[in-house]
Amino acid sequence: MSSPIKAWREQKKIAPYLRIKGKVVSWTIVRVPPHGFVSDAPYVVAIVETNTKKRLISQIVDVFDQKIKSGDQVESVYRRQKRPDEEGVIYYGLKFRLLYD
Amino acid sequence: MNIQILGAATTKFGEHWHKSLRDLIREACLETVKDAGIKNDKIEAVYIGNMLSGILSGQEQLGPMVAEELGLRVPAIRIEAACASGGLAMHEAISSIESGKYETVLVVGAEKMTDRPQEMVAMALMAAGSDAERQSGATFPALYALMARAHMEKYGTTEKQLAAVAVKNHYHASLNGKAHYPFPIKSEQVLASSKIADPLKLLDCSGISDGASAVIITSKLKIKNEKLKIRIIACEVATDTLGLAQRESLTQLKATKIAGQKAYQRAGVRPKDIDVAELHDCFTIAEIIALEDLGFYQKGEAGPQVLKGATKLGAKGLITNTSGGLKACGHPVGATGVKQIVEITKQLRGEGEKKQVEGAKVGLCHNVGGTGATAVVTILTN
């Protein structure tokens, strides 16, 4: 369950992960989403390995035509997460986007 | 280990609109007491496995609910480990007998899931994952899809091999009157079903079911018919990180491997000694990974073997998920681990009816919580 206090606490952990690069280890497209994400589907969820060898689970945004493959290079961005609940808090957090060369 | 199964029963799994969680628990318990042929007052303690009653039904403290239904005032303990709640409840009940505290214990697994819309159930199930997984908008199909893709890319596992797991388990379920989906399906239907989380499709996924299962285990009471004597010879648990991303590998469940090895050692049996197994196939890829992690096949070999029909009723060697598995018997999450024990008990008693594995001597149950944060492996023999 989410709460405003939890959102505030989580925000403090995000800064070190901004603008970090990595690669896609495995990915999927969520077509049947959970509560809070219904209006965003379909969206890509992936396991990303950062350049410092840390693995994270995250959405990959701005993927056109759902074209993505394992090994693709990505970088982290700060984005809105799920839809606000009853308390009205808008949740923000990490997502990744593809790096095109 | 001197513990026997005295009674075992399950409700039909399905969408029980007219039955509450309490109704399902009562039905499973009364049937089990009848199967055991004992009076309720022989039960010294109750363990119940359940995951979602708080979130979906607003009901916690399930222990006393079970005791109340049986007119008992004994210790009653609720155990939670997501989809392994039932298996872990078995483990705790067995441990309580091994400790010498009790001699005869009732174990129940129960879940009521169909009172809520699908996206609420999907969100509730994500309580089994990590914070990061919930924030990413992942669902359980999505997490297993990440494993499926990694397995496909590493070992060449195909969507057709995944579909073969569903086809086999639906065939078994078509012989099981207690199954949620008791009808056969074709590979083409699985491959053409709508995508849930690529590469997993609707018919790669277990359904959302209601149901309850129960067993009575004892170290003391004598079973009336010696021929129906079933012994538990191992029950082992292992854990791993809550989140999938932190795991050593995406193509194996370390918890399954550890629990399996410990259970084989404790029971003094090898994978090739197992005649019949209920494996945790919440998604088709999960059965393939389990077949490998439990030592039945080398990594990458389970998919081709399942496609060949090696684990289907009628084949020689190990037969898996005669109940229909989570895929086709249904998956009321807290009930599943106990239902597996009920199914293997019936098989070892020779009461498997149309789905009986001829001459089954040793059976194994494999129950997983989350994406592999908890794994329980139980071995039984007749």
Interface residues (C-beta under 8 A of the other chain):
Chain A: E10 V25 S26 W27 T28 I29 V30 R31 V32 P33 P34 H35 G36 F37 V38 D40 Y43 V45 A46 I47 R55 L56 I57 S58 Q59 S70 Q81 K82 Y91 G93
Chain B: Q118 E119 M120 A122 M123 M126 S130 D131 A132 E133 Q135 S136 G137 A138 T139 P141 A142 A145 L146 M147 R149 A150 E153 S194 K195 I196 A197 D198 P199 L200 G243 L244 A245 Q246 L250
